Amino acid sequence: MTAPESADWLASVSDKDVTDPGRRRFLITGATAAGSLVLGLPAGGEAFSSSDAAENRTRQIGFFVEIAADGDVIIGSNQPEIGQGVRTALPMLVAEELDVDWARVSVKPMPLGLLKTADGYTWKYGGQGVGGSTGLTRNWDFMREVGAIARQQLIRAAAVKYEVAAKRCTTRPGYVISDDLPRDIPYGELVKTAAALDLPDHNPVLKDKENYRIVGTRQKTVDAHDIVTGVARYGIDTIKPDMRYAVIARSPFLNGRVKSFDDTAARKINGVLKVFKIDGPEPGAPYLILASGVAVVATSTWAAIKGRKALQIEWEPGPNATDSTDAFWQQNEEMLKGSGQIVTDDGQYESAIETAHKTVQRSYQIPFVSHAPLEPQNCYAHVEKDSCHIVAPTQMPGGASRAAAAVTGLPRENIHIDISRVGGGFGRRLSNDYVAEAAMISQQTGWPIKLQWTREDDVRHDFYRPGGLHEMRAGLDETGKVIAWTQRLASASKHFRRPNKPDDGLWEPELYPDDFPRRIVDNFRLEYFHHPIGLPRGSWRAPAHTANAFVIQSFLDEIAHASGQDPLQFRLDLLGKDRELEYDGHGGPTYNPGRLARLLTFVATQIGYGDKRKKDRGVGLATHFTFGGYAAHAFEVSVDDAGGLIIERIVAAIDCGLAVHPQAVEAQLQGGTIDGISTALGLQITVKDGQVQQGNFDDYPLLRIAAIPARLETHILPYDDVPTGVGEMGIPSAAPALTNAIFNASGIRIRNLPIADQLKKARAG
């Protein structure tokens, strides 16, 4: 079976095939059969005027808020939950403006809502998809408006029912109150009247931050108890009637093909039902699925895996059979000896570097890494003649819809996507290759299929974080001020093999032009060299920020030491005071380096930056602006004479404007910090003879819990009343703070990640 070549499997944060024509004007009210008030959007997607709202009130409503007659409230959550807490944070916004007790709120996940219109597809529940720390920020205004509109409707209902002036009514949690009312009126008594009222045309007044009772306070995560007790349902838990189970033997060679296979032994395995070939994309073509292979369908996952082991497959290695990461690094070094694509060039870099009083040049190596989510890829798909049902742990349900449509040929409005809780996303589930595979197998067999990847499948077939070699050079004047700066990067762009992506745009996801220190150092240049290694590449937690933060924050330390300056003061002098600088990228349109300075000063103070320590102990600092948010880390470590490393203490701080769900913010900062340490210490993907060498946690060793110090502090430093996302912020500055601390404890400078056994080798040498 052949995968179509034309589909773009990777959805951007805003589904490019879907418009969002102002959700506020689509909202309508209605009543359920049980007498609840429902506020939501019409199933047909058309805007309703006050004159025709009553006529259409019986139509299905894609709900956001349902208020029952007993006062209980159900709030719909339209975004995938990948562990970032959005399934709690977004309903908190609604509940705040609705003015209800959080204890009376329950949350219902929504499926993908797409509507076909004359102009194409539009969102039914608003844009759905999480990535780049946007799940909260893209819904901040609208979800508050939804709650405020529902509250406004209840006030109007009380005014109508009791013949009082609405402007003299207000609310307390769960009640409409007024001196003119006979008593405080429970919401439940007003739902019938409210459902019969048209919505007013004017926007509701939103609460001031000072009046928040729920937003910004420590509320229980809605499904935390279900998670820790095993009740929560992930994609991997999906079970449907008459479901069969599938696994795929994918080519171990990058861009390899199935030359031939013998399934005689596989078909003899008890439970094996069907075995057939699947063709992946041609080399260089956009990915719909990752690899060619052989699918095995059985009555259980175990039978399918046993059948796969019994297959005899002869592989055609393909054009990347000689690819290796050893050659990749050597070739990157050679490229950097020449001239690349200059993508940013401010001021007079050449003359500034030539006349500099002192120059500092260093190189840093960032490896390929895998996402390795706890829940391997999986998908339930049932393709029928005129419809398709998908249940998937995906960050981008719109992308899942496109992937299934590309495979099946069905119109997207006939494809129903249910979004399960996701057991780890980290950018991996921006891709929907596993959805396409499941749909292909279901269509081929006619059965409802649950496709399951193993851990080895997941590690060996991934859209890896791009590896790259960074060459940094800075020029300083007589006072030690940086007057010239360049970053030259030879890497494997994650946009390689993207549809309609020109070669001269491959640098865009690897170098962010407005990252620090642009607009601070006048003579600033970025230069890019692309390496077309055959490894698939994609977004990995905070994408290029993880690489560039390590490089830039390490280099700042090296400049400071080389010029006899204190690393903290050197950074603070560069960052300067509060001011808004242009930032033409995700997280813009501006950023404030003074907010980074505030965080850096805070973590330095908390960890006792200037305190005297034993000779084998050291402190390291780093800070970074990521996707609209600000974070900083301070690490204290010890390194013994044999190269043994102990992380003694970590102080992490985040400025996300307003922390809507503080517990989730703290958890994200902790998780990002730990992931940053884990990746820096031991993780890399290597290739030899066109094959990924790692396959499970024995050779891709995630950090053990004992390596994390008990003294891991997380701090939220509020800034204003506008939130940013937080999913990405905790990771970029963790690795450079760690390696800067290692240098200050041992004198050993880590420039190539992972750290692995470099300290032991340096001590032994």
C-alpha positions, 0 to 999 in steps of 0.5 A: 500500500502506498502513502500519498506524497502530497500531504503536509503531515505537520500542522502548524500551530494554526491549522493552515486549512482552517479559518477562524472568522471571529468566534464571538459573533457565532455564540448562541444559547440553547437548552438541553433536554434536561433543562440545562443552559448551553452557551456555544456555537451552532453546528452549522457554523453560520452566524445567527442574528437576533431575528433568526436565533429562536428559529435555530435554537433547536439545532445542535450546539457545540458547547463551551458552557453548560449550566445545570438546573442544580447549579453544576457547571460543565465547561468544554475544553477544546485543546489537547492536554499534553501535560501542560495543564491547559485542560484546567487553565482554560476552564478556569478562565471561563469559571472566573468570568462566569463567577461560579465555585470551582468545586462545582465545575467539571471539564469535558474534552471536546473532539476536533470541530471542523465545519465545511463552509462555502469558503472552506473549513472553519473551526467549530470550537475555535482553533484546536492545537497546542505547540509553541506554548500557545494553548493558553495565549490564543484562547485568553480573550475568548474563553474569558468572554465565553464565561462573561457572556454566560454570566451576563445572560444569567443576570438578564434572565434574573432581570426578566424573571423578577422584573428588575433592572439588569444594571442593578444586578450582579453576582456572587459565586453561583448566584445573581444578587441585587437589593431589588431581588427577593433573595439571592437567585441560584443560577440553576433557577435561571437557566430556562429563562436564560436559554430563551433569551437572545444574546446581546450584541455588545461585548461583556465587561470583563473582570479586573485582575484585582477581582480574580478568585480563581485565575492566578490562585492554586486550584486543583488540576481537574484530572490529577486524581484520575492520573495518579489512580490510573483512571485517566484514559490515554490513546494507548488505552483505547478499546473499541468493539471488533478492534484488531491490532497492528504493528509495522516493521519499518525500514531500519535504513533511512529512506530504505524500502522493502525489497522483498519479504516472506511472511510464511512464519508470521502467518502461522503465529496464532492470532495473526490475520493479515500481513502486507507492505506499506510504501513510505515517501520517496527520498526527498519527498514530504513525509506523510508517514516516516518509513516503508515497511510491512504491517502485521494485523492480529487479534492482539498487540502481542500476537502482532509483535510476535508475527512481526518478529517472524517476518523475513524481510530483505531491505533495500538500503536506499540513498542514505545507506552510508549516512553517519553522524561521525561524517555529519560532524566532519562535514559540518566542520568543513562547511564552516571553513567556507561561506554560507548564507548570511541571513541577518547582517546588522551594522558593519560586522566585518570592520567591527571584528577586524578593529576589535581590541579582543576577539573570542571564538568558540564552537559548540556541538548540539546532537540529534535527540529523540522525543521519547514520550512515555506513551509511544505513538498509537492510533485507533482508526476505523475507515468506512466507505463514507466516514472515518473515526480517529482516536489519537494522542495528538497535539494537532487534531487538525493535522490528524484530520488532514493526514486521514483525509490524504490517506483515505480520500474522504472529505475532512467533514466526514472524518471524526477526530477524538483527542485522547489525553497525551502521554507526552508530546514535546513536539513529537505529536505535532506530526501525525504520521502514526494517524496516517499509518493507522488509517492506511491499515484500516482502509486496507483491511476494512477493520477498526484498527489500533496501531501500536508502536513499541519503544524501539519503534519510537526511538528509531523512527522519530522527527529528531531535534536537529543536530548542529555545529555552532561557531561563535565569534565576538569582538570586544573593545578596550572596556570589554564591551561586545561590539561585534557578534556572529553565530555561524551554524551548520545543521540539519534543518527541521524544514528539510522535506517540507512541502514548498520550502525553498532551500534559502528558507531552511535556516528559518527554524534553526536561527531566530534572528531577534534572539539576544543579543540582536539589537543590543550588539550593533554589529550582528551577523547570522550565517547558515549552512544546511546539511541534508543528512537523511534523518527526519527532523522536527520540533523538539521542546522549544525547538531551536531555543534549546540549542541556541540558548546553550550556545549563547549562554555558554559563549557569554560565560566564555567571553566573560572569563576570557576578558576578566569580567564577572559572568553575572555582571557581564550579562546584566550590563548587556541586558540593561534596563526594561525596554521593549525591543522589536522581536519579529518572531513567535513570542513577539512583537517585542521582548524586554531584556530587562525582564531577563535581567530581573530573573537573572538577578533573582536566581543569582541572589537566591543561590548565593552567587557571590558566596565563597565555596569549596574548590570543587563547587561552582555556580552557573547561571543562564537566562533566555526568552522563549516564545513570549516568556522569560526564564532563568536558572542557577545551578550549584554543582560539585565535581570530584577528582574522578569526574563525578558530578553531583547537582547540589541545588537548582533555582529556577524562575519564570516570568510568564506575565500572569500565571493563570494556573500556578501549580501547572506553571511550577510543574512545567518549570520543574519538568522542563528543568529536569528534561533539560538536565536529562538531555544535557547529561546523556542523550543523543541519537547517532547514525551508522551505515544509514541506521539509528543506533539507539533503540530503548532506554538502555542506550538512550538513558533518561535521567534517574530520579536520584540525580535530581537534588532535593533542593530544586526550587521553582519561583514565579515572578509575576509581571503584568496581567497578560499571560504567556505560555509556559510549556517551553520556557523551563528547558532552554536555560537549564543546560547552559546553567549546568555546564557553566556551573561545571566549569566554575567547579572544575575548570572543565568547559563543556562545549559538546553535548551530551556531557556523558563521560567528558568529565571523567575523561578530562580528570583521567587525562 
